[in-house]
Amino acid sequence: MTYLVGAGGFPHIIAGTVETTVLLVSGDFGVADALGFILPVLIGNTLGGAALFAGLAYGQVREEVEP
């Protein structure tokens, strides 16, 4: 799964926020540009992380839940 995330080039919110902050401080990025990057990445990481965690948690207890 992590290979697919890396191969797809999907950004991670923590690494992306650090990079965006550096660009903001250096003046190479505006606030609107930063928010245009951070908000979609945050939403995607939240939904993707929740789905990944739910799938892993279900896989761990699947035999106990299903008859």
Helices and strands as residue ranges (DSSP letters): H 2-8, H 13-26, H 31-65
